[in-house]
Amino acid sequence: MDQNITISGEGNCITFQETKNNQLIGGEIKIKGSNNKITVMKGSLLNNFSILIESDNNEILIGENCCLSGKLIMKLTDGNRFTIGNKTTIGGANFICGEGKSISIGEDCMIAWGIEFRTTDSHAIINIESNERINFGEDIVVHNHVWIGAHTTILKGASINENAIIGIRSVVPSGEYKGNCIYAGAPAKLIKTNTTWDRKLLG
């Protein structure tokens, strides 16, 4: 087994469509749970991208020709899902995927560094009168061709539509974010419409 992959559970399946050493560089995969499925499609590179799973029945699918740096954590709760579409690049992001929820990122997205995605608040907020928890986890959806600027936080329940741009250091809470628009700020607000973006580096 590859020295960067450790598994202590049962029924786990890890599939690299190309040689592992060409796809997992500097990162690591650690699985303590069972019946988890990881698939990395051809042409994709996990460059200092680590995966930690400490629960059961989770699914990870990374599409073709992606390049990812960062860390993905799934623990405590079962049945989480993480998917990335073809040709998406991530310069450095932490993904906290819990409470049986999903993070879905579309094709040809450009995600910078210092990013955090969270489907869960990680700790409970309690209503004093009812003594019930009020902050449940929610899915995150990023559609195709979305650009997310550096040091941005994407929170549970956010849905970012096609061709959108999220400005640097934004905080994106739960809600629907229209396509072909620019959002920025903390919390993120609409600042420009009728826009799109191009991946070509300008400087």
C-alpha positions in Angstrom: 0.0 0.0 0.0 1.1 3.5 -0.7 3.0 5.0 2.3 0.7 8.1 2.2 -2.4 6.0 2.6 -3.4 4.4 5.9 -6.7 2.4 6.5 -7.9 0.8 9.7 -11.6 0.3 8.9 -13.3 -2.3 6.7 -15.0 -2.2 3.3 -13.2 1.0 2.1 -12.6 1.5 -1.6 -10.0 3.9 -3.0 -9.7 4.1 -6.7 -7.1 6.1 -8.6 -7.6 6.0 -12.4 -3.9 6.5 -12.8 -0.8 5.6 -10.8 -1.2 6.7 -7.2 2.3 8.3 -7.1 1.3 10.5 -9.9 -1.9 11.7 -8.2 -1.1 12.0 -4.5 1.9 14.2 -3.9 2.8 15.4 -0.5 -0.7 14.8 0.9 -2.1 11.7 2.7 -5.3 9.7 3.1 -6.2 8.4 6.5 -9.4 6.3 7.0 -10.5 5.0 10.4 -14.1 4.4 9.3 -15.7 1.7 7.2 -17.5 1.4 3.9 -16.1 4.7 2.5 -15.5 5.3 -1.2 -12.9 7.6 -2.7 -12.6 7.9 -6.5 -10.0 10.1 -8.2 -10.5 10.3 -12.0 -7.8 10.5 -14.6 -5.5 13.5 -15.0 -6.2 14.8 -11.5 -3.5 15.8 -9.0 -3.8 15.8 -5.2 -0.9 18.1 -4.5 -0.5 18.5 -0.7 -4.2 17.6 -0.4 -5.0 15.4 2.6 -8.2 13.4 3.4 -9.1 12.4 6.9 -12.2 10.1 7.4 -13.2 9.0 10.9 -16.8 7.8 10.1 -18.6 5.4 7.9 -20.4 5.4 4.5 -18.8 8.6 3.1 -18.3 9.2 -0.6 -15.6 11.3 -2.3 -15.5 11.8 -6.1 -12.9 14.0 -7.7 -13.4 14.5 -11.5 -10.9 14.6 -14.3 -8.0 17.0 -14.7 -8.4 18.7 -11.3 -5.6 20.1 -9.2 -6.3 20.3 -5.4 -4.4 21.5 -2.4 -5.8 21.6 1.2 -7.5 19.2 3.5 -10.9 17.4 3.7 -12.2 16.2 7.0 -15.2 13.9 7.6 -15.6 12.6 11.1 -18.1 11.9 13.9 -21.2 11.6 11.6 -21.7 9.1 8.7 -22.9 9.5 5.2 -21.1 12.7 4.1 -20.5 13.4 0.4 -17.8 15.5 -1.4 -17.7 15.9 -5.2 -15.6 18.1 -7.5 -16.3 18.4 -11.2 -13.8 18.2 -14.1 -11.0 20.8 -14.5 -11.6 22.5 -11.1 -8.5 23.9 -9.4 -8.1 24.6 -5.7 -5.0 26.5 -4.4 -5.6 25.7 -0.8 -8.8 25.0 1.0 -10.1 23.3 4.2 -13.3 21.3 3.8 -15.3 20.4 6.9 -17.9 18.1 5.7 -20.1 16.8 8.5 -23.6 16.0 9.8 -24.3 13.7 6.9 -24.2 16.7 4.4 -22.5 17.3 1.1 -20.2 19.7 -0.5 -20.6 19.8 -4.3 -18.3 21.8 -6.5 -18.9 22.0 -10.3 -16.7 21.9 -13.3 -14.0 24.5 -14.2 -14.2 26.3 -10.9 -11.2 28.3 -9.7 -10.8 28.4 -5.9 -7.9 30.3 -4.5 -6.0 29.8 -1.2 -6.9 30.3 2.5 -10.4 29.1 1.8 -12.8 27.3 4.2 -16.0 25.3 3.5 -18.2 24.2 6.3 -21.4 22.2 6.2 -21.6 22.3 10.0 -21.0 24.8 12.8 -19.2 21.9 14.7 -20.8 22.8 18.0 -24.5 23.2 19.1 -26.4 26.4 19.6 -29.3 25.8 22.0 -32.6 27.7 22.3 -32.9 28.5 26.0 -36.7 28.2 26.2 -37.0 24.9 24.4 -33.6 23.5 25.2 -33.4 22.3 21.6 -30.6 22.7 19.1 -31.2 25.3 16.4 -28.1 25.2 14.1 -28.3 22.1 12.0 -25.9 21.3 9.1 -26.8 22.0 5.5 -25.4 21.2 2.1 -23.1 23.5 0.1 -23.4 23.8 -3.7 -21.0 25.6 -6.0 -22.1 25.3 -9.6 -19.9 25.3 -12.8 -17.3 28.0 -13.5 -17.3 29.8 -10.2 -14.3 31.9 -9.0 -13.8 32.1 -5.3 -11.2 34.7 -4.1 -8.5 34.1 -1.4 -9.3 33.9 2.3 -13.0 33.4 1.8 -15.3 31.3 4.0 -18.2 29.4 2.5 -20.8 28.4 5.2 -23.5 25.8 5.3 -26.5 26.3 3.1 -24.7 28.4 0.5 -25.6 27.8 -3.2 -23.4 29.8 -5.7 -24.6 29.7 -9.2 -22.8 29.5 -12.5 -20.2 32.1 -13.5 -20.4 33.9 -10.2 -17.4 35.6 -8.6 -16.8 35.7 -4.8 -14.4 38.5 -3.8 -11.4 38.1 -1.6 -11.9 37.7 2.2 -15.7 37.3 1.8 -17.9 35.3 4.2 -20.7 33.6 2.3 -23.6 32.5 4.6 -26.6 30.4 3.8 -28.5 31.6 0.7 -28.8 31.6 -3.1 -26.1 33.6 -5.0 -27.0 34.4 -8.6 -24.9 33.5 -11.6 -23.0 36.1 -13.6 -22.7 38.3 -10.6 -20.0 39.5 -8.2 -20.5 39.1 -4.4 -18.1 40.4 -1.8 -17.9 41.4 1.9 -18.6 39.8 5.3 -21.4 38.9 4.9 -21.1 38.7 1.1 -23.4 41.1 -0.8 -24.2 41.7 -4.4 -21.9 44.4 -5.9 -22.1 43.9 -9.7 -24.3 42.0 -12.2 -23.9 40.9 -15.8 -20.3 39.6 -15.3 -18.3 36.5 -16.0 -14.6 35.7 -15.7 -11.7 34.1 -17.6 -9.0 31.8 -16.1 -6.1 33.4 -18.0 -3.5 34.9 -15.7 -3.0 38.6 -16.1 -0.2 39.4 -13.7 
